[in-house]
Amino acid sequence: MVEKVFKRYNCEHIFEHSLKVALMAKKLAVRFNSDPEKAYESGLLHDIGAFL
């Protein structure tokens, strides 16, 4: 779903960056005993304001 939104606005490059951030956020959440899924979702959406 998130990827479709980025593609709709021709921002695939931002999605690729956000995906990398999401994966790192998930790893850090595990390391620091936080919720990895929430961290992943936050990473995916952290730059969504760039085009919305």
Secondary structure as GFF3:
##gff-version 3
##sequence-region A 1 52
A	DSSP	alpha_helix	2	8	.	.	.	ID=ss1
A	DSSP	alpha_helix	12	31	.	.	.	ID=ss2
A	DSSP	alpha_helix	36	45	.	.	.	ID=ss3
A	DSSP	three_ten_helix	48	50	.	.	.	ID=ss4
###
